[in-house]
Amino acid sequence: MLRVFLSFIVLIALVGAARAAGDIDTCRNNQAEAAARLTACESVIADDAISGKSKAAAYWYRGDTLSKKRDYDNAIAAFSAAFAADPDNVVILNSRGIAYSNKGDNEHALADFERCMQLRPNFASPYNNRGLISMRTGDVQRALNDFNSAVKYASTGEIGYIHLYNRARAESLLKRYDAALADFAEAQKIKPDGPRVPSLRCITYTEMKRFDEALTDCNTALTANPKDAFVLVSRANLRLAKGDLNAALDDYNGTLKIAPNYIRAYAGRGQLFEKRGDTVAARYDYRSASVALTKVDDTEVAIARRFAKERLAALSPAVARPPPPPPAKPAPGVSPVPTPPSGPRKVALIVGNGSYRNVPPLANPPRDARLIASTFRDLGFAVVTLAPDLSRDKFFAALRDFGAEAEKADWAVVYYAGHGMEIGGVNYLIPTDAKLASDHDADTQAVALEQVIAAVAGARKLRLVMLDACRDNPFEKTMKHTIALKLVSKGLSNIEPEAGFMVVYAAKHGETALDGDAVNSPFATALARDIKEPKIEVRKLFDIVRDDVWTATKHQQQPFTYGSLPGREDFYFVVGEVGGVIARSDSDEAIHV
């Protein structure tokens, strides 16, 4: 009996070892199906009997998968565990550097790349990756030096193809056009049908004013992908440079129809409007290209954003506020009514999306929007635009119209109630016609939060965005999840807006806002009540709203405020009372769209 029992133990051990070996093989297999490979790697990580290079490979694949989902913090943790298990592996170190770079942590990224070079001086990839950081931050000569090293150590195959066209782009930015064209030609020999060379060479030919050749390259790239926003904007830019403004405008508008959040399209169209003398439209597009909530742009987006910021600063208006109307004369024998002191001109856009077409509707947002709009009218806002149930195109149109109003105002406020979500590190507000069959659809079907912030950016003093949008993601069960994006099931991610903006979430990042049991949501209810209290400065106001929502929801929901307003000025929705009359600005008009 003992012999049989021992044989059984040995059999179990052999089966466990075989299964572990199978997991290791699958985890290391580049040709394995992604989900199966990840499952195998997770099994290897969980097996304490496995260590060394096999454990490192499993952690590396976890990190690579998380990086593709833009979950960079967890990817960095996985790569760090992999490097601890295999401390001489420069591939792991290089991968961690890429994750740091994509996160916007250039200091740690550069440290990893430089450590790679010390461990293996002829390893090409860290030179290329360090060059990309330099190029997107504007140090093009340093980038070129690194790309020279990358090409020196790897100039063939897919890697060589990438190194050559990266070096060609750096050479173009330095106006070394002959060298750039030679590198593009070498890269094309490696991959004759690759779309990247013609899409980038189109930009180089445009800079050289060789417009016919630029157009040929852009059209060649568009043949492979007619909806490529990058190439469509490059073709628009060459048409703009050529002076064919109508054709350029068609391309910019066509791009924004496909990818309505695309920064390069706004920067290019802003330049076109500026050439036509429409500075109001130019400033709006430049603002749409300037506001950034993500830390990292690729090279061409970084160039477009820098250009937009420069032109916006050059075109910033000094709009004079119209004088208030004279007070009406009282009838004979009637005591005059005290006139409220003139205050800042305030405008607001109120959006309540509830009638979703492809997921169950939301009852509260339209009601919340009406409540907040009514409250702002009572507070004397000059313009209150109530815009319920906006489709994608109507949402962007409303933001554009409101941006023109914001330019004429001291205060600009946007309140949004409806669905919002984070996908791949980007926050989106969801229009009523969104389908979101795949996580990749968000950038084409939804409104990036930075476009909402851009709409208030023209105001002279207070720029405020309030988001009652932190609900569970209703698309999650039906949405196709790709390996390339991290899909958050509820709430919005934390943000770092530039100075001069305040963004208020109805619930802290990653948490859910409640609709509550009343007619209005807890956030809208508290906001509408607390905002009417006299002499509460806006920063203090949202502390009070937070406390009231926290109490009303029995500690289930906590609003959160991001950003910072100018420190030398206080902001009051209601400054006080004068002879029993609430002191606030006179209302010019209220708009419903």
Secondary structure, 3 states (H helix, E strand, C coil): CHHHHHHHHHHHHHHHHHHHHHHHHHHHCCCCCHHHHHHHHHHHHHCCCCCHHHHHHHHHHHHHHHHHCCCHHHHHHHHHHHHHHCCCCHHHHHHHHHHHHHHCCHHHHHHHHHHHHHHCCCCHHHHHHHHHHHHHCCCHHHHHHHHHHHHHHCCCHHHHHHHHHHHHHHHHHCCCHHHHHHHHHHHHHHCCCCCHHHHHHHHHHHHCCCHHHHHHHHHHHHHHCCCCHHHHHHHHHHHHHHCCHHHHHHHHHHHHHHCCCCHHHHHHHHHHHHHCCCHHHHHHHHHHHHCCCCCCCCHHHHHHHHHHHHHHHHHCCCCCCCCCCCCCCCCCCCCCCCCCCCCCCEEEEEEECCCCCCCCCCCHHHHHHHHHHHHHHHCCCCEEEEEECCCHHHHHHHHHHHHHHHHCCCEEEEEEECCEEEECCEEEECCCCCCCCEHHHHHHHCEEHHHHHHHHCCCCCEEEEEEECCCECCCCCCCECCCCCCECCECCCCCCCCCCEEEEECCCCCCCCCCCCCCCCHHHHHHHHHCCCCCCEHHHHHHHHHHHHHHHCCCCCCCEEEEECCCCCCCECCCCEECCEECCCCCCEEEEC
